[in-house]
């Protein structure tokens, strides 16, 4: 989602700020901006800024044309929440003081949502502050200005004490040319330590190539960046020592953001899945609870149920895991959409294992749901996450860190399949601890998992056939996806991918539900994608397919080689290379990813940055 970069240096920092924004473009945004303190580099005193509703490349051209320079600065990419995507709503926001105009006193950038912005706005307007935007962020800028008494850190600390909601902020003041103050609560923010210069960013990747010395700020932290020094304080303003907020060496792998020979990042990431799965399973030589952290055996032995909390694609991976956990480990499992879970009355079970799933580990809804579960007395928590340094990993008792690498495309692909790999390992570990996994079964499952990269390569070779399907789908405005059992969540994920990047309305149903309503939608202009593995539900699924054909519907079927489903008029079949048993969802989802990708390409949409969406959703 929104991105922050800030710096205090003795050199012109504008190129680094803009480069940082470019590295954060994958998160999704609709406007961008940069502000600098001119006096920090011996230029004109006061704050200057440039803002744009175009891409960061256009912002760079604007900055160069205006010769914007400074050694202290902040920059931002915005994903609109309050107020339309427009220059006057873009960050950085200035506060000019009550009833005044001209160069700003305060410049501020913000990720998150301020829930009490309306009451603060009314209070500040009564004191003479004039608002130039519809954003909740401008409220913070004016609030800091109203509390400023000569020390920016004290003003920010006092301001954040009055904020309700989620925020990561970076703030400058015209009277302090070599200082940036940051704060975080509910949105990620990191400190980058350089030689004689210091940085802030919402993601360590923004600082790749600038510094690899990173301090991860915790909930409620404030940070004071000055020339050649910094200090971190807790919410109460008391300094925290290096042991409490250690400097870590973090290699952000900026090279992972290079497109290489691929047309889009999404295509690249689809084809990286064999490697991502191999990396995620590296070092797994047997099923042991300690794969998930110290003390995992004791936790797994104690639990009698599983609760999975996640959003979007991660929620669908959790839905797949429910089938595995109940059929293999024989453990009752419920899967909850994180944004719904915390707002309804639930019945806590202290012996339930709470599992969160997140690509970034900073998903606001999932973090809030985790904290809500903990407040109800759930003490056993585990996350399956792609970022080892994320809040999710830090706040959970146990973790399995997938190794998908950086995922740039907004529509998640390799994160989904690596999550499934981690969740399957969790299933096997729980089954083993509870005495439901024999040595022969463990060996068979491990053999199948090790073969996954090769099996995925064979599925990727089906791309030319999928492209032919995409040519048909590009002319459509609606689509249905069907699956049964463990493949119903795969159908859901396929529909989500298609709607996310091609903007075709798509829905998914358990195939048995077709006759209970959705069949009314079936016509020759409503393609029906069917996931048809050779499992116990195959014959039932064939009957559902006949219901579609009898009503003039056109079927597009992903069938295992031995299903005896043949292409015919109104029936298009792609044969999967092999049947893969419980792990079949990892293979069947890949053609659906390719279908969405090539359909979007044929329709000419922005594949990697679909409209209205963001990569790391750090607001509720």
N, C-alpha and C positions, 0 to 999 in steps of 0.2 A: 504494500500500500504506500502511503506517503513516505518520502525519503528526506532525511536530514543530513547535511554535512556542515561542519563548522571548523574554524581554525584560528589560532593565534600564532603568528610567526613574525619573522623580521624580513621576509621576502614577499613578493607579490603572490598572494594565495589564490587569486581568482582562477587560474588554470586548474589548480587542484580541486577547488570547489566544483567547477563545472565537470571535470573528469569524474569526480565522485558521484555527481548526479547521473552521468551517463551510465555508470556501473549500477545504479539503482533503478534504471529505467524499466527493468524487467518486472518490478513490483507493480507497475501500472500507475498512470497519472494523467491528468488533463490540463495541468498548467505547471509552470516552474518559475523560479526566480532566484536572485542572488543579491545580497546586500553587503557592502563593505564600509569600513571606517576609513575615510580618505586620509585623515591625519596619521593613521598607523603606519603609513609609508611616506610620510613627509608631504602629502598632497594637501588638497583643500580640506579644512576641518569639517566635521560632521559626517552624517550617514548618506550614502548614495545607494541606489538599487536599480535593478532591471528585472522586469517580469514579462512573461509571455504565456499565451495559451497554445503555443506551438510546441514542437519537440525541443529537447535540450540543445540540439544542433543549431536551431534558430536562436535560442537564447545566447549561445556562444557568439554567434555573428553579431547580435545586438550589443553584447558586452564589449566586443572588439571595436565596433563602430563608435561606441561611446567612450572608449578608452577607460573603462572602469577598472581601477586598480586599488589594491589595499592589502595590508599584511594581516588584518583582522577581518573576518567575514563569516557569514552564514548563508546557506543555500538550501533549496527545498524543491521537491516535486510533490504536487498536491493531487489527491484523489478526492473529488468534491463530495462533501457531506452537507454542510450548511452553506447555501448559496451556489448558484450555477457556476460552471467553469467560465470564468471571465477574468480579465486582468485585474480589476479592482478587488476580486476575491482571492487572487493569487498571493502566496507568501513570497518574501517576508512582508509582514505587516508592520507599519510604523505607528507610533503614538506621538502626536505633536503637542500634547498638553491640552488642558481644557480650553475649548473655544478658539484654538489657534491653528494655523496652517504652516506650510513651509517645511524645511528639513526636519526630520523626525528626531525626537529625543531618544526613543526606544525602538529597536528593530527586533522582531521575534519571528521564529518559525515553530511550527507545532504539528505533531502527529497525534491523532486521537480525537476524542469528543468530550467537550465540557458540558456536563448535564445541567449545571445551574447557570448557564450563560445568560439566560433571559433576565433573571433577577439581578445579576451583576451588571448587565447592560443598562437596565433601568436606573440603577444606583449611580453608575458613571455618567449617564446622560444628565441626571439631575445635578451633577457636579460640573457640567459644562463640556464634557467630552463629546466630540462629534465623530460619528461612525461613518466610515467610507465604504464598508463592505457589509455583507450579510453573514459573515462567518462568526463562529464562536471563538475563533482564534484572536480576532482583534480585541475581544474583551480582555484577554490575558495581557496584551501589550499595554492597553490603557490602565489596567489594574497595576501592573509593574510600575508604570510612570507615576501613578497616583501615590504609590508607596515609596518612591525613590527619595532618599534623604542624603545622597552622596556615596552610597555603597550599593552596587548592583546586586551583589550576593544577598545582602540583607533584604533588598526589595523583592527579589525572586523568591526567597524563602517565605516571606510574609505573604506574597501573592499565592503561592502554591498551597499554603495552609487554608486558603479560602476556596480552592477549586474542588469540585466534585466531578468525577468521571475519569477518563483515561488521558494521559498526556506524556509526550516526550517533547521538551522544548529546548531551544537554544536562543539566548538573548544577548544583545549588545546595547550599550548606552553611549550617546555622543560624547559624554564627559570622561569616558574611560576607554581610550583608543586601543589599549592592548589587553582587553579582557572580554571573554565570553563565558556566560554562566549557563549551565544546563541542569535539567531536572527530569526525572522520569517517575511515572506511576501508571502501570498498566500498558505502556508502550515501550518497546526496546530502545535502548540508547547505550552506546559504548564510547569509551574514551580511548583515543589513540595517542601514545606517547612517542614523540620524536626527539631528535637532537636539537634542543633549543627551541622547539615548537611543539604544540599540542593540538589535538584534533577531537572533534565530536562527530559521531555518525550513528544513524539508526541501524546500520549493518556494517560489520567489519569489512565486507567486500568493497564498500565505498572507499576504503583506505588502502586497498591492495596496491603495492608498489610505492606507497608513501611511508607506511610504517607497519610492522607486524607485531608491535608491542601494544597489546590491547588490555584494557580493564573493563570488565563487564559490570555495569552499574546495576544495582539491585533496586527493588521496589522502594520508592520514597527517597532515593538518593538525590543529592544535589552535587554538582561538580563545578569548580571554579578554575577556569583556564586562564593563565596569564603567560607572559613572555618567559619561557624557560622553566616554568613551574606550574604545578596544579595541586589541588587538594580536593578530596571527596568527603562529603559529610552526610550524615543520616538526616532523616526528616526533621529532627530537632536541631539541626545545625551543628551538632558536635562532630569534630573531625574523626574520620575512620582511618586506622593505620593500614600499612601495606599488607599485613597478614589478613585483614578483613576484606580488602579489595585488591588482591594480588594482580600484578602485571603478568599476562600470559603471552607466550609467543604463538601467534595464530597465522597460519598460512591460508590466505583467503582465496587462493587459486584463481586469480583474475584471468588466467588463460582459459578457464572453463567457460568464460563468456565469449570466446571466439567462435564464430559460426562455422569456420572451416568450409568443406565442400557442400554443405547443406543449404537448402533454400530458406529454411526458417529454423529457429531454435526448437520448435516443437518437433519437427521432423528429426533433427539431430538427437533429441532426447528420446524419441521413440526407438531410434536405432542404437542408442546407448544402453538399452535395457539388458541385453545379455551381459555386458560388462558390469553394469550396476548390480545385477543379481549376484554375479560371481564375487564382486567386492563385498557385498552385504553378507555373503555366506563364508567369506574368507576366515579361516581359523576355526570354523565349526567342524570338529572332527568327531563329535559325539553329542548326544543330547544330555546336557547337564544344566540344572537350574542356574548355576553361576554364570551362564551366558547373559543373564539379566542383572547381575550385580551380586555383591556380597550379601549373604543372608537370604538369598532368594529361596533356598530349600525350605527354611523355616516358614517363610511367608506362604509359599505354595502349599505346604502341608497344612497350614492353618485355614486356608480359604475353602469355602464351599459353594461359591458362585462368582460370576464375573459380570461387571458392569462396564460397558465400553462407551466412551464419550468422544464425539468427534463431529466435524462439519464437512459438508460437501463431499468431495472425492474420498477423503479420509473416513467419512461416515460409511460410505459404501464398502470400503475395505473392512471396516468393522462388521458390516452385515455379512460379508463372506465368512469372517472369522467365527461368527456365531454358529454357523453350520458346522465348522470344523470342531469347535470347542464342545459342542453338544454331541456330535456323532463319534468323535475320536476320544476326547478326554472325558466325556459324559458329565460335564459340568454345566449347570444351568447358566445361561448367558442372556443378558438383555443389552440392547444397543440403543443409545439415546442420542438424538441431535443435541449437541451441547447447548445451543442457544435456547432450547426449550426446557432442558432438564432443570436448570437453576430457578426457573420461574413457576414450577409446579410443586405441589406437595408430594414427597416421596417417602418411602418406608426404608430407613437406613438399615443396613445389615453390616455390622462391624467385621464379619468374616467374609465379606465380598471384596474381591480384588477389583479396584477401579483402574481401568486401562484407558489412557488418553492416546489419541493418534493425531499427529500433526506433522506436516512437512517441515515447517519452519520452527516449530516449538514455541512460537510467539502468538499463535492464533488467539485473539482476545476472548471469543466465546468459549473456547475449550479451556483456556486458563481459568476463566471465571467459574466454569462448571467444576473443574478440579478443586478449586478453593472452596466452592460450595459443598462439594462432597466431603472434603476434609473437615469443614465446619460442622457437618452432621455426624462426625465420628468415624468416618471411613479412614482407617489408618494405613491400610495396605494399598499403595498406589504404584503404578508402572506406566511408563510411556514408551511408545514406539515412535521414534522421531528421527529426522534426518540431520539435526544440528546438535552436536554434542555439548555446545556451550549455551544452549537456549534455556529460557526460563522453565520450560516444561521438564527438561532433564534435571535441572537444579532442584525443582520443587517436588519431584516424584521420588519415592523411596527406591524404586528400581527402574531400569531403562534398558531398551535395546535400540542402539543407534544404527540406523540403516546407513548405507554408504552410497546413496544415489548420486552424490556430488551436487553441484549447483544446478538448480532447475530454473531456467530463464523464462520459458514460455508460461503464460498465465494458466493455461489448461494443463493440469498435472498429468503426467504419464509415468515416467520412471519412478516417481515418488510412490505412486499407487502400487506398482508391482513389487517394489522393495518393501513396502509396508506389509503386503501379503506374505512375503517371504519371512519377515520378522514375526508376524502373527502365527504363521504355521509352526515356526520353531517354538513359540510360546505354547501352542496347542500340544505339541509333542512333549515339552518339558512338564506341563501340568499333568498330562496323561501318565507320564513316567512316575512322577512323585505320588500320584494317586493309584498306582498299581494297575494301570489300564493300557500299558504299552509293553509288549514282549520284545525281547532282543531281536527276533526276526522281523517284527514290524518296524522297529527303529531302524534296522539296517536297510529295509526296503524303502522307507521314507527318505532316509539320507541319500540313498542312491538316486532316487528320483529328483531330489533337490539339486544334487551335484550335476545332473544331466540338464537342468533347466536352461542354462545358457545356450547349449547346443540346440535344444528344442525351440527356444525363442528365435534363434537364427533361422531355423527352417520356416517358422511362421512369418518372419519378416520377408522371406523370399516370395510370399504370396502377394506382395505389394502390387504388381501389375494387374492382377485380377481384381484387387480392391479398387484400383483406379478406374476400371471399367464400371464398377458399381457406382463410384462417385460421380461419374458423368451423368447417370440417371438421377441421382439424388440432388445434384446441383439445380435441377429444374423444378424441384418440389418445394413446398412450404410447410409440409407436415410429415411426420414419420412415427411409426410405432416400433417398439423394441419388446421382444418377448423372451423370457427365460423361465426355467423351472428350477426349484431347489436352490443349490448354491450358485446357479447361474442367473438367478433373478437379479441379484445385486450387480452382476456383470452387465445385464441389460440396462439397469439404471445408470451405470457409469457410461455405457455407450450412448444413451440418450443425452446425458449431461454434456458429454464431449461435443456431440453434434450441435446442440443448441448454443453452447458457449462460443464456438468459433465460426459457425456457418450461419447462425441466427435463424436456423430452421426450427420450427416448433417440434419438439420431440418428447414423447412420453414412453415410459416403460411399464410393463405389467407382468405379473406372474401369468404364464400362458393360460392357466386354468381359469383366470378371471376374465378372459376375453369375452366369453358369452354372457357375462354379468354386466355388460354396459359398453365397453370399448368397441365391440364388434359393430356397433351402429356407425362408427366412424370409417369403417373399412370400405374403400373404393379403389379404383385403379390408379388414382392419384395419391393414394396413401400407402407408400411402401412399408412393408412389415419385415423388420429384421428379426431373425430367429436364431438364438444360440442353441445348437442341437448336438450336445456331446452324446456319446454312446453310454448312457448310464441307465439307472433303473427307471427313469421317467421318460425315456425316449418314446415309447409307444404312446403314452399319454400326449406327449408333445406333437407327435405326428397327427393325432386326431385334432389338436388345436390348429395345426397348419391346414388341415382339410377344411376346417370352418372358414378360414380366410379365403382359400381358393374357391370355395362354393359361392362366395359373395363377390367374386371378381377382383379380389385383392391380389397384389403382386408380392411374392415372398422373396426375401434375400436370406439365405440360410448358411450359417457357418456350421458345417457338419463334420463329425469325425469320419475317418476313412471307411469305417465298417458299419455305418448307419444305414446303408442301402437307400439313401435319399438321392434321387437322380434329377438333374436339370430337365426342365420341360417348359412348356408355354406358361408364363406367369410364375415360374419357379427357378430362381437363380441360386446355384450352389457353389460355394467355395469349400474344398475339402481340406480340413486340417491335417497336418502331417501324421499325427499320432494321437491316440487317446491317452490322457494323462491323469486319470483318476482324480483324487482329491485336489491335486494341484492344477487341474484343468482351467480354473478361472484365470491364472496367470498367462495362459496361452490364448484363451479365447478373447480376452480384452484387447489384445494387440491389433487384430484386424479392425476392431471397432474404433480404436485410436486412429488408425490409418484412414478409415472411411471418413471420419470427421475431418481429418487434416486435408485430404485430397478434395473433399466436397467444398471446404472453405476456400481452398486454392482456386477451384473452378469458379466459385462465386466472387472471388476477388476481395475477400474480407481481410482485415488485419489479423493474421493468424496468431501471432505471438502476443498481441496487445488488443484483445477483443474489447469492444465498447462496454463501458459501464462496469468493468471488472478490474480487480487488482489481484496481485499475486499473494502477498502476505497480509491477510485481513486482520489488522490490529485495532479495529474498532468494532463495537457490538452492533 
